[in-house]
């Protein structure tokens, strides 16, 4: 059985993720200072985070990224834009006996100390949306299933996604599910607490959760043999 260790990286944006990797003798370090980080579109986050493991990328590995966002070479590491289920798992753990349990304020961590994941309540993209989102977001359409969560406008829960089962937790406000197939992405940490979410594209000019807008995101690293 192959064992994978999933590491939810603790910063928002490209000022986020770095890891020590032996095969190419890279000497990167995890940065976790709680700064707001970079803002970008869903399309750009999907590809640019994947490119962090390509030749010349942040992690100092060799290889490339295919059109479907898979790796062109085995390097035993997979870094990708956070999915909604991965964000949800982080949020649920933060409220468990393994986390802070209290409402987490802007700039605090999920554990209450520096070993936790820093939370910025300033809206952040997750790699999630209706399948039709790919009509406008090429990298979402092309990405293989392990890099995105596909939903419908009529919400159906995915394990650990922390949507309706945690609705209103810790003062979450203005949470609204996806309302437009091809224009809306999904935002987390929308308002009130890290459990809030928002998926409404309010108008064609690009407000709300329109795929055209730039927000922060997070990177997730999966480490395991043969990735």
One Martini backbone bead per residue (centre of mass of N, CA, C, O) as a GRO file, in nm:
protein
  227
    1UNK     BB    1   0.096   0.037   0.023
    2UNK     BB    2   0.053   0.363  -0.035
    3UNK     BB    3   0.196   0.645   0.123
    4UNK     BB    4   0.044   0.954   0.216
    5UNK     BB    5   0.130   1.295   0.281
    6UNK     BB    6  -0.066   1.561   0.388
    7UNK     BB    7   0.008   1.909   0.336
    8UNK     BB    8  -0.104   2.198   0.480
    9UNK     BB    9  -0.034   2.497   0.388
   10UNK     BB   10   0.035   2.812   0.586
   11UNK     BB   11  -0.030   2.994   0.324
   12UNK     BB   12  -0.102   3.270   0.134
   13UNK     BB   13   0.015   3.221  -0.156
   14UNK     BB   14   0.336   3.245  -0.296
   15UNK     BB   15   0.430   3.305   0.007
   16UNK     BB   16   0.445   2.990   0.096
   17UNK     BB   17   0.587   2.719  -0.046
   18UNK     BB   18   0.835   2.513   0.112
   19UNK     BB   19   1.077   2.246   0.067
   20UNK     BB   20   1.268   1.967   0.145
   21UNK     BB   21   1.469   1.825  -0.123
   22UNK     BB   22   1.696   1.573  -0.208
   23UNK     BB   23   1.738   1.482  -0.515
   24UNK     BB   24   1.831   1.811  -0.581
   25UNK     BB   25   1.932   1.975  -0.334
   26UNK     BB   26   1.725   2.143  -0.203
   27UNK     BB   27   1.691   2.470  -0.003
   28UNK     BB   28   1.407   2.497   0.128
   29UNK     BB   29   1.143   2.687   0.302
   30UNK     BB   30   0.904   2.741   0.532
   31UNK     BB   31   0.662   2.991   0.505
   32UNK     BB   32   0.502   3.154   0.815
   33UNK     BB   33   0.365   3.490   0.851
   34UNK     BB   34   0.061   3.589   0.750
   35UNK     BB   35   0.054   3.711   0.492
   36UNK     BB   36  -0.155   3.785   0.234
   37UNK     BB   37  -0.042   3.788  -0.047
   38UNK     BB   38  -0.131   3.683  -0.345
   39UNK     BB   39  -0.325   3.770  -0.636
   40UNK     BB   40  -0.559   3.568  -0.838
   41UNK     BB   41  -0.670   3.353  -1.056
   42UNK     BB   42  -0.774   3.044  -1.105
   43UNK     BB   43  -0.614   2.979  -1.361
   44UNK     BB   44  -0.332   3.067  -1.247
   45UNK     BB   45  -0.314   2.898  -0.993
   46UNK     BB   46  -0.326   2.614  -1.112
   47UNK     BB   47  -0.052   2.641  -1.277
   48UNK     BB   48   0.157   2.790  -1.086
   49UNK     BB   49   0.163   2.580  -0.859
   50UNK     BB   50   0.251   2.341  -1.033
   51UNK     BB   51   0.525   2.486  -1.132
   52UNK     BB   52   0.687   2.455  -0.860
   53UNK     BB   53   0.788   2.146  -0.965
   54UNK     BB   54   0.940   2.256  -1.188
   55UNK     BB   55   1.167   2.368  -1.376
   56UNK     BB   56   1.255   2.659  -1.192
   57UNK     BB   57   1.108   2.626  -0.945
   58UNK     BB   58   1.071   2.660  -0.607
   59UNK     BB   59   1.154   2.340  -0.539
   60UNK     BB   60   1.397   2.234  -0.731
   61UNK     BB   61   1.305   2.062  -0.961
   62UNK     BB   62   1.235   1.824  -1.218
   63UNK     BB   63   1.048   1.907  -1.503
   64UNK     BB   64   0.688   1.908  -1.569
   65UNK     BB   65   0.372   2.032  -1.708
   66UNK     BB   66   0.087   1.938  -1.819
   67UNK     BB   67  -0.218   2.022  -1.953
   68UNK     BB   68  -0.357   1.842  -1.700
   69UNK     BB   69  -0.134   1.898  -1.453
   70UNK     BB   70   0.057   1.689  -1.477
   71UNK     BB   71   0.342   1.519  -1.453
   72UNK     BB   72   0.634   1.449  -1.657
   73UNK     BB   73   0.767   1.354  -1.377
   74UNK     BB   74   0.893   1.169  -1.129
   75UNK     BB   75   0.917   1.319  -0.768
   76UNK     BB   76   0.739   1.252  -0.502
   77UNK     BB   77   0.560   1.517  -0.575
   78UNK     BB   78   0.263   1.727  -0.494
   79UNK     BB   79   0.155   2.044  -0.618
   80UNK     BB   80  -0.148   2.234  -0.536
   81UNK     BB   81  -0.437   2.364  -0.546
   82UNK     BB   82  -0.677   2.403  -0.343
   83UNK     BB   83  -0.939   2.236  -0.237
   84UNK     BB   84  -1.233   2.226  -0.076
   85UNK     BB   85  -1.171   1.965   0.090
   86UNK     BB   86  -0.902   2.075   0.205
   87UNK     BB   87  -1.007   2.321   0.342
   88UNK     BB   88  -1.223   2.179   0.516
   89UNK     BB   89  -1.028   2.003   0.679
   90UNK     BB   90  -0.883   2.238   0.811
   91UNK     BB   91  -1.131   2.366   0.950
   92UNK     BB   92  -1.219   2.120   1.121
   93UNK     BB   93  -0.949   2.081   1.273
   94UNK     BB   94  -0.954   2.362   1.413
   95UNK     BB   95  -1.231   2.266   1.585
   96UNK     BB   96  -1.077   2.057   1.724
   97UNK     BB   97  -0.864   1.894   1.944
   98UNK     BB   98  -0.621   1.982   1.726
   99UNK     BB   99  -0.701   2.279   1.778
  100UNK     BB  100  -0.834   2.584   1.879
  101UNK     BB  101  -1.181   2.595   1.869
  102UNK     BB  102  -1.189   2.876   1.839
  103UNK     BB  103  -1.230   3.159   1.706
  104UNK     BB  104  -1.064   3.279   1.420
  105UNK     BB  105  -0.871   3.531   1.360
  106UNK     BB  106  -0.715   3.748   1.191
  107UNK     BB  107  -0.386   3.599   1.180
  108UNK     BB  108  -0.439   3.336   1.289
  109UNK     BB  109  -0.430   3.003   1.397
  110UNK     BB  110  -0.543   2.667   1.406
  111UNK     BB  111  -0.370   2.631   1.703
  112UNK     BB  112  -0.245   2.912   1.840
  113UNK     BB  113   0.026   2.869   1.682
  114UNK     BB  114   0.308   2.841   1.468
  115UNK     BB  115   0.218   2.539   1.371
  116UNK     BB  116  -0.003   2.654   1.217
  117UNK     BB  117  -0.252   2.792   1.015
  118UNK     BB  118  -0.288   3.073   0.850
  119UNK     BB  119  -0.545   3.326   0.874
  120UNK     BB  120  -0.724   3.502   0.610
  121UNK     BB  121  -1.015   3.717   0.597
  122UNK     BB  122  -0.992   3.771   0.235
  123UNK     BB  123  -1.041   3.564   0.054
  124UNK     BB  124  -1.038   3.238  -0.121
  125UNK     BB  125  -0.944   3.018  -0.345
  126UNK     BB  126  -1.079   2.726  -0.491
  127UNK     BB  127  -1.079   2.410  -0.663
  128UNK     BB  128  -1.402   2.498  -0.751
  129UNK     BB  129  -1.697   2.381  -0.938
  130UNK     BB  130  -1.857   2.370  -1.204
  131UNK     BB  131  -1.804   2.215  -1.495
  132UNK     BB  132  -1.868   2.483  -1.669
  133UNK     BB  133  -1.621   2.653  -1.586
  134UNK     BB  134  -1.445   2.546  -1.831
  135UNK     BB  135  -1.557   2.752  -2.045
  136UNK     BB  136  -1.353   2.986  -1.896
  137UNK     BB  137  -1.146   2.772  -1.750
  138UNK     BB  138  -0.902   2.594  -1.879
  139UNK     BB  139  -0.754   2.458  -1.629
  140UNK     BB  140  -1.012   2.334  -1.515
  141UNK     BB  141  -1.086   2.159  -1.757
  142UNK     BB  142  -0.798   2.002  -1.788
  143UNK     BB  143  -0.798   1.896  -1.519
  144UNK     BB  144  -0.768   1.657  -1.326
  145UNK     BB  145  -0.958   1.535  -1.065
  146UNK     BB  146  -0.735   1.577  -0.828
  147UNK     BB  147  -0.750   1.919  -0.883
  148UNK     BB  148  -1.076   1.900  -0.833
  149UNK     BB  149  -1.410   2.020  -0.763
  150UNK     BB  150  -1.724   1.890  -0.853
  151UNK     BB  151  -2.027   2.061  -0.895
  152UNK     BB  152  -2.351   2.179  -0.824
  153UNK     BB  153  -2.603   2.395  -0.769
  154UNK     BB  154  -2.697   2.145  -0.626
  155UNK     BB  155  -2.595   2.056  -0.337
  156UNK     BB  156  -2.331   1.809  -0.279
  157UNK     BB  157  -2.164   1.642  -0.066
  158UNK     BB  158  -1.831   1.631   0.050
  159UNK     BB  159  -1.590   1.500   0.213
  160UNK     BB  160  -1.484   1.768   0.417
  161UNK     BB  161  -1.601   2.061   0.296
  162UNK     BB  162  -1.750   2.256   0.488
  163UNK     BB  163  -2.057   2.355   0.453
  164UNK     BB  164  -2.353   2.283   0.571
  165UNK     BB  165  -2.243   2.138   0.838
  166UNK     BB  166  -2.092   2.444   0.907
  167UNK     BB  167  -2.304   2.647   0.904
  168UNK     BB  168  -2.223   2.927   1.113
  169UNK     BB  169  -1.961   2.886   1.217
  170UNK     BB  170  -1.799   3.123   1.390
  171UNK     BB  171  -1.967   3.355   1.232
  172UNK     BB  172  -2.065   3.299   0.964
  173UNK     BB  173  -2.109   3.489   0.660
  174UNK     BB  174  -2.272   3.507   0.349
  175UNK     BB  175  -2.337   3.228   0.265
  176UNK     BB  176  -2.304   3.098  -0.079
  177UNK     BB  177  -2.378   2.922  -0.333
  178UNK     BB  178  -2.377   2.827  -0.636
  179UNK     BB  179  -2.530   3.014  -0.933
  180UNK     BB  180  -2.313   2.979  -1.175
  181UNK     BB  181  -2.172   2.773  -1.386
  182UNK     BB  182  -1.945   2.966  -1.568
  183UNK     BB  183  -1.870   3.217  -1.343
  184UNK     BB  184  -1.836   3.049  -1.072
  185UNK     BB  185  -1.662   3.026  -0.803
  186UNK     BB  186  -1.491   2.943  -0.489
  187UNK     BB  187  -1.510   3.086  -0.169
  188UNK     BB  188  -1.316   3.138   0.119
  189UNK     BB  189  -1.315   3.334   0.380
  190UNK     BB  190  -1.531   3.565   0.332
  191UNK     BB  191  -1.701   3.598   0.621
  192UNK     BB  192  -1.623   3.591   0.980
  193UNK     BB  193  -1.495   3.298   0.881
  194UNK     BB  194  -1.343   3.002   0.771
  195UNK     BB  195  -1.648   2.876   0.710
  196UNK     BB  196  -1.696   3.047   0.484
  197UNK     BB  197  -1.888   3.107   0.175
  198UNK     BB  198  -1.874   3.175  -0.198
  199UNK     BB  199  -2.075   3.154  -0.535
  200UNK     BB  200  -2.152   3.450  -0.646
  201UNK     BB  201  -2.234   3.607  -0.949
  202UNK     BB  202  -2.374   3.912  -0.960
  203UNK     BB  203  -2.229   3.999  -1.238
  204UNK     BB  204  -2.082   4.057  -1.554
  205UNK     BB  205  -1.854   4.261  -1.425
  206UNK     BB  206  -1.713   4.103  -1.174
  207UNK     BB  207  -1.843   4.001  -0.906
  208UNK     BB  208  -1.769   3.827  -0.640
  209UNK     BB  209  -1.716   3.486  -0.788
  210UNK     BB  210  -1.566   3.553  -1.032
  211UNK     BB  211  -1.321   3.418  -1.241
  212UNK     BB  212  -1.185   3.715  -1.297
  213UNK     BB  213  -1.092   3.735  -1.016
  214UNK     BB  214  -0.871   3.838  -0.749
  215UNK     BB  215  -0.721   3.606  -0.520
  216UNK     BB  216  -0.635   3.409  -0.295
  217UNK     BB  217  -0.436   3.115  -0.198
  218UNK     BB  218  -0.340   2.768  -0.179
  219UNK     BB  219  -0.107   2.517  -0.101
  220UNK     BB  220  -0.059   2.164  -0.173
  221UNK     BB  221   0.118   1.886  -0.033
  222UNK     BB  222   0.223   1.572  -0.176
  223UNK     BB  223   0.378   1.283  -0.030
  224UNK     BB  224   0.516   1.016  -0.241
  225UNK     BB  225   0.543   0.731  -0.403
  226UNK     BB  226   0.516   0.790  -0.754
  227UNK     BB  227   0.399   1.094  -0.820
   0.00000   0.00000   0.00000
